[in-house]
């Protein structure tokens, strides 16, 4: 970098920070383009600040995308700023409420509802062409939409997605991994050796609600119907009770390690005491380090009862826009977002170990992808196609999830049987949501 370029970079960064610091003076300054700083005959840059919480090494892939965009678009400067996963949502809400904040942020999709309700996010349905949105995985796109009216409203654009799958150590499997729950348990019990020290578990599974609720739908259970009416204690009861009974049977099975103590399950897996587990796609890097060339990824086993596939949640990392930015910055931000969901950028995210949200991307033809990453990505995409968007509304996070967690925990702790737990959860939800009692 030349001295002139170095000075230019520092000046642009200083102006961007100055623009953000001045946001408290009024909404107009949030998106204010810095005053022209280029020399005679040169165009001034539109500076956009992007917050993210991606960990290393994925953050390097994001930085490389930003750098390439900046080089190809001399009129725009994207500046990355890292925040912690735990703080980024609250930091954004506070900054926007005070008239500031970044122009864009990359957030977990389940956090969008609360931010949208507080007025921090800009609706984006009219900003990205429908033809481009239709190329994204439906469940990933759905995870960024909110039911604010008759039609869902888009509050973010998914870059990558995250969902569950079966991880297994190939060294212990002469054939394909189990494809249904009956085979899963038979294989797991056969691989378990509780007499060894430490014991070997054929299956170690965290029974947390988010990792098992996909099977509630496989059993035919429902919380709400397609009209968003609460049916947990009505049409969804039989399936919910069957699911709770199944989860409890896993918990009491002495030949597998099935527990709500996620730390104990993780320890068993990471100390190589377990040979199979359910986990999120973002954990792939950890399993590659653990099992090296023997890491295997397969779809979640189908429910043997009725041969039905589970419907795990699909979450996304989504780009959102500050509700206060002005038209010039909005136009530049939309152009950048469209660049991020292009085939070239999505292929780069795949190479970095992220699951690309662009369903039109031919995973088999992307060059330079590690074979393990490609094989796993194909599984995760198929799994996401069967999944459903992770709920993201304030109501879903603050009310519904708590009632379902209590229902789930009460059965596993032996405090209530499945029928009682469903009745109690249904009553609690009706009370908190202001609905009449179950007929």
C-alpha positions as a Markdown table, in Angstrom:
| # | Residue | x | y | z |
|---|---|---|---|---|
| 1 | Unk | 0.0 | 0.0 | 0.0 |
| 2 | Unk | 1.4 | 3.4 | -1.0 |
| 3 | Unk | 1.6 | 6.4 | 1.4 |
| 4 | Unk | -1.3 | 8.1 | -0.5 |
| 5 | Unk | -3.5 | 5.0 | -0.3 |
| 6 | Unk | -2.7 | 4.5 | 3.4 |
| 7 | Unk | -3.7 | 8.1 | 4.2 |
| 8 | Unk | -6.8 | 7.7 | 2.1 |
| 9 | Unk | -7.8 | 4.5 | 4.0 |
| 10 | Unk | -7.4 | 6.2 | 7.4 |
| 11 | Unk | -9.3 | 9.3 | 6.3 |
| 12 | Unk | -12.3 | 7.2 | 5.0 |
| 13 | Unk | -12.4 | 5.2 | 8.2 |
| 14 | Unk | -12.2 | 8.4 | 10.3 |
| 15 | Unk | -15.0 | 10.0 | 8.4 |
| 16 | Unk | -17.2 | 6.8 | 8.7 |
| 17 | Unk | -16.7 | 6.8 | 12.5 |
| 18 | Unk | -17.4 | 10.5 | 12.7 |
| 19 | Unk | -20.6 | 10.0 | 10.7 |
| 20 | Unk | -21.7 | 7.3 | 13.2 |
| 21 | Unk | -20.8 | 9.4 | 16.2 |
| 22 | Unk | -22.9 | 12.2 | 14.8 |
| 23 | Unk | -26.0 | 10.0 | 14.4 |
| 24 | Unk | -27.3 | 11.0 | 17.8 |
| 25 | Unk | -28.0 | 14.5 | 16.4 |
| 26 | Unk | -30.8 | 13.2 | 14.2 |
| 27 | Unk | -32.0 | 10.4 | 11.9 |
| 28 | Unk | -30.7 | 12.1 | 8.8 |
| 29 | Unk | -27.1 | 11.7 | 9.9 |
| 30 | Unk | -27.3 | 8.0 | 10.2 |
| 31 | Unk | -27.1 | 7.5 | 6.5 |
| 32 | Unk | -25.3 | 10.7 | 5.7 |
| 33 | Unk | -22.6 | 10.2 | 3.1 |
| 34 | Unk | -19.3 | 11.7 | 4.2 |
| 35 | Unk | -18.4 | 15.0 | 2.5 |
| 36 | Unk | -16.3 | 14.6 | -0.7 |
| 37 | Unk | -12.7 | 13.8 | 0.3 |
| 38 | Unk | -11.3 | 12.7 | -3.1 |
| 39 | Unk | -8.9 | 14.8 | -5.1 |
| 40 | Unk | -10.0 | 16.9 | -8.1 |
| 41 | Unk | -11.9 | 14.9 | -10.7 |
| 42 | Unk | -12.4 | 11.9 | -8.3 |
| 43 | Unk | -15.7 | 10.7 | -7.0 |
| 44 | Unk | -16.5 | 10.7 | -3.3 |
| 45 | Unk | -17.2 | 7.4 | -1.7 |
| 46 | Unk | -20.4 | 6.2 | -0.1 |
| 47 | Unk | -19.2 | 4.7 | 3.2 |
| 48 | Unk | -21.3 | 1.9 | 4.7 |
| 49 | Unk | -20.6 | 0.3 | 8.0 |
| 50 | Unk | -21.4 | -3.4 | 8.4 |
| 51 | Unk | -21.6 | -5.1 | 11.9 |
| 52 | Unk | -21.1 | -8.9 | 12.2 |
| 53 | Unk | -20.3 | -11.5 | 14.8 |
| 54 | Unk | -18.8 | -14.2 | 12.6 |
| 55 | Unk | -16.0 | -16.1 | 14.3 |
| 56 | Unk | -12.5 | -17.0 | 13.0 |
| 57 | Unk | -11.9 | -18.3 | 10.3 |
| 58 | Unk | -15.3 | -17.5 | 8.7 |
| 59 | Unk | -14.7 | -13.8 | 9.4 |
| 60 | Unk | -11.8 | -13.9 | 7.0 |
| 61 | Unk | -14.0 | -15.2 | 4.2 |
| 62 | Unk | -16.4 | -12.3 | 4.9 |
| 63 | Unk | -13.5 | -9.8 | 5.0 |
| 64 | Unk | -12.3 | -11.2 | 1.6 |
| 65 | Unk | -15.7 | -10.7 | 0.1 |
| 66 | Unk | -15.9 | -7.1 | 1.3 |
| 67 | Unk | -12.4 | -6.4 | 0.1 |
| 68 | Unk | -13.2 | -7.7 | -3.4 |
| 69 | Unk | -16.4 | -5.7 | -3.5 |
| 70 | Unk | -14.6 | -2.5 | -2.5 |
| 71 | Unk | -12.0 | -3.0 | -5.2 |
| 72 | Unk | -14.7 | -3.5 | -7.8 |
| 73 | Unk | -16.9 | -0.6 | -6.7 |
| 74 | Unk | -14.7 | 2.4 | -6.2 |
| 75 | Unk | -17.6 | 4.7 | -5.3 |
| 76 | Unk | -18.5 | 2.6 | -2.3 |
| 77 | Unk | -16.5 | 1.6 | 0.8 |
| 78 | Unk | -17.8 | -1.2 | 3.1 |
| 79 | Unk | -16.3 | -1.1 | 6.6 |
| 80 | Unk | -16.5 | -4.3 | 8.7 |
| 81 | Unk | -16.9 | -4.0 | 12.5 |
| 82 | Unk | -16.9 | -7.1 | 14.7 |
| 83 | Unk | -19.2 | -7.5 | 17.7 |
| 84 | Unk | -19.8 | -10.5 | 20.0 |
| 85 | Unk | -22.6 | -12.8 | 19.3 |
| 86 | Unk | -24.1 | -12.2 | 22.7 |
| 87 | Unk | -24.1 | -8.4 | 22.3 |
| 88 | Unk | -24.7 | -7.6 | 18.7 |
| 89 | Unk | -28.5 | -7.6 | 18.8 |
| 90 | Unk | -28.8 | -5.4 | 21.9 |
| 91 | Unk | -26.1 | -3.1 | 20.7 |
| 92 | Unk | -27.9 | -2.6 | 17.4 |
| 93 | Unk | -31.2 | -2.0 | 19.1 |
| 94 | Unk | -29.7 | 0.6 | 21.4 |
| 95 | Unk | -27.7 | 2.3 | 18.7 |
| 96 | Unk | -30.6 | 2.7 | 16.4 |
| 97 | Unk | -32.9 | 3.9 | 19.2 |
| 98 | Unk | -30.4 | 6.7 | 19.8 |
| 99 | Unk | -30.3 | 7.6 | 16.1 |
| 100 | Unk | -27.1 | 5.8 | 15.2 |
| 101 | Unk | -25.9 | 2.4 | 14.5 |
| 102 | Unk | -24.4 | 0.7 | 11.4 |
| 103 | Unk | -26.0 | 0.9 | 8.0 |
| 104 | Unk | -26.1 | -2.9 | 7.8 |
| 105 | Unk | -25.7 | -5.9 | 10.2 |
| 106 | Unk | -25.5 | -9.7 | 9.8 |
| 107 | Unk | -27.7 | -11.2 | 12.5 |
| 108 | Unk | -29.1 | -14.6 | 13.5 |
| 109 | Unk | -32.5 | -14.8 | 12.0 |
| 110 | Unk | -34.3 | -15.7 | 15.2 |
| 111 | Unk | -33.5 | -12.2 | 16.6 |
| 112 | Unk | -35.3 | -10.2 | 13.8 |
| 113 | Unk | -38.7 | -10.1 | 15.3 |
| 114 | Unk | -37.9 | -8.1 | 18.4 |
| 115 | Unk | -35.7 | -5.6 | 16.4 |
| 116 | Unk | -38.5 | -5.2 | 13.8 |
| 117 | Unk | -41.1 | -4.5 | 16.5 |
| 118 | Unk | -38.9 | -1.8 | 18.0 |
| 119 | Unk | -38.5 | -0.1 | 14.6 |
| 120 | Unk | -34.8 | -0.8 | 14.3 |
| 121 | Unk | -35.0 | -2.7 | 11.0 |
| 122 | Unk | -36.1 | -1.6 | 7.5 |
| 123 | Unk | -38.5 | -3.8 | 5.6 |
| 124 | Unk | -36.8 | -5.2 | 2.5 |
| 125 | Unk | -39.5 | -6.9 | 0.5 |
| 126 | Unk | -39.5 | -4.2 | -2.2 |
| 127 | Unk | -35.7 | -3.8 | -2.3 |
| 128 | Unk | -34.5 | -7.2 | -3.7 |
| 129 | Unk | -36.0 | -8.5 | -6.9 |
| 130 | Unk | -38.3 | -11.4 | -6.4 |
| 131 | Unk | -36.4 | -13.4 | -9.1 |
| 132 | Unk | -33.3 | -13.3 | -6.9 |
| 133 | Unk | -35.2 | -14.0 | -3.7 |
| 134 | Unk | -36.7 | -17.1 | -5.3 |
| 135 | Unk | -33.3 | -18.5 | -5.8 |
| 136 | Unk | -32.7 | -18.8 | -2.1 |
| 137 | Unk | -33.7 | -21.8 | 0.0 |
| 138 | Unk | -37.3 | -21.4 | 1.1 |
| 139 | Unk | -36.7 | -22.3 | 4.7 |
| 140 | Unk | -33.8 | -19.9 | 4.9 |
| 141 | Unk | -35.8 | -17.1 | 3.3 |
| 142 | Unk | -38.7 | -17.9 | 5.6 |
| 143 | Unk | -36.5 | -17.5 | 8.6 |
| 144 | Unk | -36.1 | -13.8 | 7.8 |
| 145 | Unk | -39.8 | -13.1 | 7.2 |
| 146 | Unk | -42.2 | -11.9 | 9.8 |
| 147 | Unk | -46.0 | -12.3 | 9.8 |
| 148 | Unk | -46.9 | -8.6 | 10.2 |
| 149 | Unk | -50.1 | -8.9 | 8.2 |
| 150 | Unk | -51.8 | -11.2 | 5.7 |
| 151 | Unk | -48.5 | -11.7 | 3.9 |
| 152 | Unk | -45.1 | -12.2 | 5.4 |
| 153 | Unk | -42.8 | -9.2 | 5.4 |
| 154 | Unk | -39.1 | -9.6 | 4.6 |
| 155 | Unk | -36.7 | -8.0 | 7.2 |
| 156 | Unk | -33.4 | -9.6 | 6.1 |
| 157 | Unk | -31.7 | -11.5 | 3.3 |
| 158 | Unk | -30.2 | -14.9 | 4.3 |
| 159 | Unk | -26.5 | -15.4 | 3.4 |
| 160 | Unk | -26.0 | -18.8 | 4.9 |
| 161 | Unk | -28.2 | -21.2 | 6.8 |
| 162 | Unk | -27.8 | -23.6 | 9.8 |
| 163 | Unk | -29.7 | -26.8 | 10.5 |
| 164 | Unk | -29.4 | -30.2 | 12.1 |
| 165 | Unk | -28.0 | -33.5 | 10.8 |
| 166 | Unk | -26.5 | -36.8 | 12.1 |
| 167 | Unk | -22.8 | -36.7 | 12.7 |
| 168 | Unk | -21.0 | -40.1 | 12.9 |
| 169 | Unk | -17.5 | -41.6 | 13.0 |
| 170 | Unk | -17.1 | -43.5 | 9.7 |
| 171 | Unk | -14.4 | -45.7 | 11.2 |
| 172 | Unk | -17.1 | -47.6 | 13.1 |
| 173 | Unk | -19.5 | -48.1 | 10.2 |
| 174 | Unk | -18.9 | -50.7 | 7.5 |
| 175 | Unk | -22.1 | -49.7 | 5.8 |
| 176 | Unk | -24.2 | -46.6 | 5.5 |
| 177 | Unk | -25.3 | -44.8 | 8.7 |
| 178 | Unk | -28.8 | -45.6 | 10.0 |
| 179 | Unk | -31.6 | -44.1 | 8.0 |
| 180 | Unk | -34.5 | -44.5 | 10.4 |
| 181 | Unk | -35.0 | -44.3 | 14.2 |
| 182 | Unk | -35.3 | -48.0 | 14.7 |
| 183 | Unk | -32.0 | -48.7 | 12.9 |
| 184 | Unk | -30.5 | -45.7 | 14.8 |
| 185 | Unk | -31.2 | -47.2 | 18.2 |
| 186 | Unk | -30.3 | -50.7 | 17.2 |
| 187 | Unk | -26.9 | -49.6 | 15.8 |
| 188 | Unk | -26.3 | -47.3 | 18.7 |
| 189 | Unk | -27.0 | -49.9 | 21.3 |
| 190 | Unk | -24.8 | -52.4 | 19.5 |
| 191 | Unk | -21.9 | -50.0 | 19.5 |
| 192 | Unk | -22.3 | -49.0 | 23.2 |
| 193 | Unk | -19.9 | -50.6 | 25.7 |
| 194 | Unk | -20.7 | -49.4 | 29.3 |
| 195 | Unk | -18.2 | -51.8 | 30.8 |
| 196 | Unk | -15.2 | -49.9 | 29.4 |
| 197 | Unk | -13.6 | -47.0 | 31.2 |
| 198 | Unk | -14.6 | -44.5 | 30.1 |
| 199 | Unk | -17.7 | -46.0 | 28.5 |
| 200 | Unk | -18.2 | -46.0 | 24.7 |
| 201 | Unk | -21.6 | -44.6 | 23.6 |
| 202 | Unk | -23.0 | -45.6 | 20.2 |
| 203 | Unk | -25.2 | -42.4 | 20.4 |
| 204 | Unk | -24.8 | -39.3 | 22.5 |
| 205 | Unk | -27.7 | -36.9 | 22.0 |
| 206 | Unk | -28.5 | -33.6 | 23.5 |
| 207 | Unk | -32.2 | -33.7 | 24.2 |
| 208 | Unk | -32.6 | -29.9 | 24.2 |
| 209 | Unk | -35.8 | -28.7 | 22.6 |
| 210 | Unk | -34.2 | -27.1 | 19.6 |
| 211 | Unk | -32.4 | -30.4 | 18.7 |
| 212 | Unk | -35.5 | -32.7 | 19.1 |
| 213 | Unk | -38.5 | -30.6 | 18.1 |
| 214 | Unk | -38.1 | -31.6 | 14.5 |
| 215 | Unk | -39.5 | -35.0 | 15.5 |
| 216 | Unk | -42.6 | -33.5 | 17.0 |
| 217 | Unk | -43.7 | -32.7 | 13.4 |
| 218 | Unk | -42.7 | -36.2 | 12.3 |
| 219 | Unk | -45.1 | -37.6 | 14.9 |
| 220 | Unk | -47.8 | -35.4 | 13.5 |
| 221 | Unk | -47.7 | -32.9 | 16.3 |
| 222 | Unk | -48.4 | -29.2 | 15.8 |
| 223 | Unk | -48.2 | -26.0 | 17.8 |
| 224 | Unk | -50.1 | -23.8 | 15.4 |
| 225 | Unk | -51.9 | -24.6 | 12.2 |
| 226 | Unk | -51.5 | -23.0 | 8.8 |
| 227 | Unk | -53.9 | -20.2 | 9.9 |
| 228 | Unk | -51.7 | -19.5 | 12.9 |
| 229 | Unk | -54.3 | -20.8 | 15.3 |
| 230 | Unk | -53.1 | -22.6 | 18.4 |
| 231 | Unk | -53.8 | -26.3 | 18.0 |
| 232 | Unk | -51.3 | -27.9 | 20.5 |
| 233 | Unk | -54.1 | -29.1 | 22.8 |
| 234 | Unk | -56.4 | -29.9 | 19.8 |
| 235 | Unk | -55.4 | -31.4 | 16.5 |
| 236 | Unk | -51.7 | -31.3 | 17.6 |
| 237 | Unk | -52.2 | -33.2 | 20.8 |
| 238 | Unk | -51.8 | -36.8 | 19.7 |
| 239 | Unk | -48.5 | -36.1 | 17.9 |
| 240 | Unk | -47.1 | -33.9 | 20.7 |
| 241 | Unk | -47.8 | -36.6 | 23.3 |
| 242 | Unk | -46.2 | -39.3 | 21.1 |
| 243 | Unk | -43.2 | -37.1 | 20.6 |
| 244 | Unk | -42.8 | -36.4 | 24.3 |
| 245 | Unk | -43.1 | -40.1 | 25.0 |
| 246 | Unk | -40.4 | -40.9 | 22.5 |
| 247 | Unk | -38.0 | -38.3 | 23.9 |
| 248 | Unk | -38.6 | -39.6 | 27.4 |
| 249 | Unk | -37.8 | -43.1 | 26.2 |
| 250 | Unk | -34.5 | -41.9 | 24.8 |
| 251 | Unk | -33.7 | -40.3 | 28.1 |
| 252 | Unk | -34.4 | -43.5 | 30.0 |
| 253 | Unk | -32.5 | -45.8 | 27.6 |
| 254 | Unk | -29.4 | -47.0 | 29.4 |
| 255 | Unk | -27.7 | -48.1 | 26.2 |
| 256 | Unk | -27.5 | -44.5 | 24.8 |
| 257 | Unk | -26.4 | -41.2 | 26.3 |
| 258 | Unk | -29.4 | -39.0 | 25.9 |
| 259 | Unk | -29.6 | -36.0 | 28.3 |
| 260 | Unk | -30.6 | -32.4 | 28.6 |
| 261 | Unk | -27.1 | -31.8 | 30.0 |
| 262 | Unk | -25.5 | -30.5 | 26.9 |
| 263 | Unk | -22.1 | -30.1 | 28.5 |
| 264 | Unk | -22.1 | -33.8 | 29.4 |
| 265 | Unk | -23.1 | -34.8 | 25.9 |
| 266 | Unk | -20.5 | -32.5 | 24.3 |
| 267 | Unk | -17.8 | -33.8 | 26.6 |
| 268 | Unk | -18.6 | -37.4 | 25.6 |
| 269 | Unk | -18.4 | -36.5 | 21.9 |
| 270 | Unk | -15.3 | -34.4 | 22.1 |
| 271 | Unk | -13.4 | -37.0 | 24.2 |
| 272 | Unk | -14.2 | -39.6 | 21.5 |
| 273 | Unk | -16.5 | -41.5 | 23.9 |
| 274 | Unk | -19.4 | -41.2 | 21.4 |
| 275 | Unk | -19.7 | -42.4 | 17.9 |
| 276 | Unk | -22.9 | -40.6 | 16.7 |
| 277 | Unk | -24.7 | -37.4 | 17.6 |
| 278 | Unk | -27.2 | -34.8 | 16.4 |
| 279 | Unk | -25.7 | -31.3 | 15.9 |
| 280 | Unk | -25.9 | -28.1 | 13.9 |
| 281 | Unk | -24.2 | -27.6 | 10.6 |
| 282 | Unk | -22.1 | -24.7 | 12.1 |
| 283 | Unk | -20.3 | -27.4 | 14.2 |
| 284 | Unk | -18.9 | -29.2 | 11.2 |
| 285 | Unk | -15.4 | -27.7 | 11.7 |
| 286 | Unk | -15.3 | -29.1 | 15.2 |
| 287 | Unk | -16.2 | -32.6 | 14.0 |
| 288 | Unk | -13.6 | -32.5 | 11.2 |
| 289 | Unk | -10.9 | -31.8 | 13.8 |
| 290 | Unk | -12.3 | -34.5 | 16.0 |
| 291 | Unk | -12.7 | -37.4 | 13.5 |
| 292 | Unk | -10.4 | -36.1 | 10.7 |
| 293 | Unk | -11.0 | -38.1 | 7.5 |
| 294 | Unk | -13.6 | -40.3 | 9.3 |
| 295 | Unk | -16.2 | -37.5 | 9.8 |
| 296 | Unk | -19.5 | -38.4 | 8.4 |
| 297 | Unk | -22.7 | -36.4 | 8.0 |
| 298 | Unk | -26.1 | -37.9 | 7.2 |
| 299 | Unk | -29.7 | -36.7 | 7.3 |
| 300 | Unk | -31.5 | -37.0 | 10.6 |
| 301 | Unk | -33.0 | -40.5 | 10.6 |
| 302 | Unk | -36.6 | -40.8 | 9.5 |
| 303 | Unk | -39.2 | -41.7 | 12.1 |
| 304 | Unk | -39.8 | -45.4 | 11.6 |
| 305 | Unk | -43.4 | -45.0 | 12.7 |
| 306 | Unk | -45.0 | -44.0 | 9.4 |
| 307 | Unk | -41.7 | -43.5 | 7.7 |
| 308 | Unk | -41.9 | -39.7 | 8.2 |
| 309 | Unk | -39.0 | -37.3 | 8.0 |
| 310 | Unk | -38.3 | -34.9 | 10.9 |
| 311 | Unk | -38.6 | -31.2 | 10.2 |
| 312 | Unk | -35.8 | -29.5 | 12.0 |
| 313 | Unk | -35.5 | -25.8 | 12.3 |
| 314 | Unk | -33.5 | -23.8 | 9.8 |
| 315 | Unk | -31.9 | -20.6 | 11.0 |
| 316 | Unk | -30.0 | -18.2 | 8.8 |
| 317 | Unk | -27.4 | -15.5 | 9.1 |
| 318 | Unk | -29.2 | -12.6 | 7.5 |
| 319 | Unk | -28.1 | -9.1 | 6.3 |
| 320 | Unk | -30.5 | -6.4 | 7.7 |
| 321 | Unk | -30.7 | -2.7 | 7.1 |
| 322 | Unk | -30.9 | 0.1 | 9.7 |
| 323 | Unk | -34.4 | 1.5 | 9.5 |
| 324 | Unk | -32.9 | 5.1 | 9.5 |
| 325 | Unk | -30.6 | 5.0 | 6.5 |
| 326 | Unk | -31.4 | 7.3 | 3.6 |
| 327 | Unk | -32.0 | 6.5 | 0.0 |
| 328 | Unk | -28.3 | 6.8 | -1.3 |
| 329 | Unk | -27.0 | 4.5 | 1.3 |
| 330 | Unk | -30.0 | 2.1 | 0.9 |
| 331 | Unk | -29.3 | 1.8 | -2.8 |
| 332 | Unk | -25.6 | 1.1 | -2.2 |
| 333 | Unk | -26.4 | -1.4 | 0.6 |
| 334 | Unk | -28.9 | -3.3 | -1.6 |
| 335 | Unk | -26.3 | -3.6 | -4.4 |
| 336 | Unk | -23.8 | -5.0 | -1.8 |
| 337 | Unk | -26.4 | -7.5 | -0.5 |
| 338 | Unk | -27.1 | -8.7 | -4.1 |
| 339 | Unk | -23.4 | -9.2 | -4.5 |
| 340 | Unk | -23.3 | -11.3 | -1.3 |
| 341 | Unk | -26.0 | -13.7 | -2.6 |
| 342 | Unk | -24.5 | -14.0 | -6.0 |
| 343 | Unk | -23.2 | -17.4 | -7.1 |
| 344 | Unk | -19.6 | -16.3 | -6.9 |
| 345 | Unk | -19.9 | -15.0 | -3.3 |
| 346 | Unk | -21.9 | -18.0 | -2.2 |
| 347 | Unk | -19.3 | -20.3 | -3.6 |
| 348 | Unk | -16.7 | -18.5 | -1.5 |
| 349 | Unk | -18.8 | -19.0 | 1.6 |
| 350 | Unk | -19.1 | -22.7 | 0.8 |
| 351 | Unk | -15.3 | -23.0 | 0.5 |
| 352 | Unk | -15.0 | -21.3 | 4.0 |
| 353 | Unk | -17.3 | -24.0 | 5.5 |
| 354 | Unk | -20.5 | -22.0 | 5.6 |
| 355 | Unk | -23.8 | -23.4 | 4.2 |
| 356 | Unk | -24.8 | -21.1 | 1.2 |
| 357 | Unk | -28.4 | -20.0 | 1.1 |
| 358 | Unk | -28.4 | -19.8 | -2.7 |
| 359 | Unk | -30.3 | -23.0 | -3.7 |
| 360 | Unk | -29.5 | -22.4 | -7.4 |
| 361 | Unk | -25.8 | -22.8 | -6.6 |
| 362 | Unk | -24.7 | -26.2 | -8.0 |
| 363 | Unk | -22.7 | -27.5 | -5.0 |
| 364 | Unk | -21.3 | -30.4 | -7.1 |
| 365 | Unk | -19.7 | -28.0 | -9.6 |
| 366 | Unk | -18.1 | -25.4 | -7.3 |
| 367 | Unk | -14.4 | -25.7 | -7.8 |
| 368 | Unk | -11.8 | -25.7 | -5.0 |
| 369 | Unk | -14.2 | -27.1 | -2.3 |
| 370 | Unk | -12.8 | -29.7 | 0.1 |
| 371 | Unk | -14.5 | -33.0 | -0.6 |
| 372 | Unk | -15.7 | -33.4 | 3.0 |
| 373 | Unk | -17.2 | -29.9 | 2.9 |
| 374 | Unk | -19.0 | -30.7 | -0.4 |
| 375 | Unk | -20.4 | -34.0 | 0.9 |
| 376 | Unk | -21.6 | -32.4 | 4.1 |
| 377 | Unk | -23.1 | -29.4 | 2.2 |
| 378 | Unk | -25.2 | -31.7 | 0.0 |
| 379 | Unk | -26.6 | -33.3 | 3.1 |
| 380 | Unk | -27.3 | -30.1 | 4.9 |
| 381 | Unk | -29.1 | -28.7 | 1.9 |
| 382 | Unk | -31.3 | -31.7 | 1.6 |
| 383 | Unk | -32.0 | -31.5 | 5.3 |
| 384 | Unk | -32.9 | -27.8 | 5.0 |
| 385 | Unk | -35.3 | -28.6 | 2.2 |
| 386 | Unk | -37.2 | -30.8 | 4.7 |
| 387 | Unk | -36.9 | -28.3 | 7.5 |
| 388 | Unk | -38.9 | -25.3 | 8.5 |
| 389 | Unk | -38.0 | -21.7 | 9.3 |
| 390 | Unk | -36.9 | -21.2 | 12.9 |
| 391 | Unk | -39.6 | -18.9 | 14.5 |
| 392 | Unk | -38.3 | -15.4 | 14.8 |
| 393 | Unk | -41.1 | -13.2 | 16.3 |
| 394 | Unk | -41.0 | -11.6 | 19.7 |
| 395 | Unk | -44.0 | -13.7 | 20.6 |
| 396 | Unk | -42.3 | -16.9 | 19.5 |
| 397 | Unk | -39.2 | -16.1 | 21.5 |
| 398 | Unk | -40.7 | -14.6 | 24.6 |
| 399 | Unk | -43.9 | -16.7 | 25.0 |
| 400 | Unk | -44.2 | -19.8 | 22.9 |
| 401 | Unk | -40.6 | -21.1 | 23.3 |
| 402 | Unk | -40.8 | -20.8 | 27.1 |
| 403 | Unk | -44.1 | -22.8 | 27.3 |
| 404 | Unk | -42.7 | -25.5 | 25.0 |
| 405 | Unk | -39.5 | -25.7 | 27.0 |
| 406 | Unk | -41.5 | -26.1 | 30.2 |
| 407 | Unk | -43.6 | -28.8 | 28.6 |
| 408 | Unk | -40.5 | -30.6 | 27.4 |
| 409 | Unk | -38.6 | -30.3 | 30.7 |
| 410 | Unk | -41.6 | -31.4 | 32.8 |
| 411 | Unk | -41.7 | -34.7 | 31.0 |
| 412 | Unk | -38.0 | -35.4 | 31.1 |
| 413 | Unk | -37.8 | -34.6 | 34.8 |
| 414 | Unk | -40.7 | -36.9 | 35.5 |
| 415 | Unk | -42.9 | -34.1 | 36.9 |
| 416 | Unk | -45.7 | -34.7 | 34.4 |
| 417 | Unk | -46.7 | -37.3 | 31.9 |
| 418 | Unk | -47.0 | -36.3 | 28.2 |
| 419 | Unk | -50.8 | -35.8 | 28.4 |
| 420 | Unk | -50.6 | -33.6 | 31.4 |
| 421 | Unk | -47.6 | -31.7 | 30.0 |
| 422 | Unk | -49.4 | -30.9 | 26.7 |
| 423 | Unk | -52.6 | -29.8 | 28.6 |
| 424 | Unk | -50.5 | -27.5 | 30.9 |
| 425 | Unk | -48.6 | -26.0 | 27.9 |
| 426 | Unk | -51.7 | -25.4 | 25.9 |
| 427 | Unk | -53.4 | -23.7 | 28.9 |
| 428 | Unk | -50.4 | -21.5 | 29.5 |
| 429 | Unk | -50.1 | -20.5 | 25.9 |
| 430 | Unk | -53.8 | -19.6 | 25.8 |
| 431 | Unk | -53.5 | -17.5 | 28.9 |
| 432 | Unk | -50.4 | -15.6 | 27.7 |
| 433 | Unk | -51.7 | -15.1 | 24.2 |
| 434 | Unk | -55.1 | -13.9 | 25.4 |
| 435 | Unk | -56.9 | -16.9 | 23.7 |
| 436 | Unk | -60.1 | -18.7 | 25.0 |
| 437 | Unk | -59.6 | -22.0 | 26.8 |
| 438 | Unk | -59.4 | -25.2 | 24.8 |
| 439 | Unk | -63.0 | -26.2 | 23.7 |
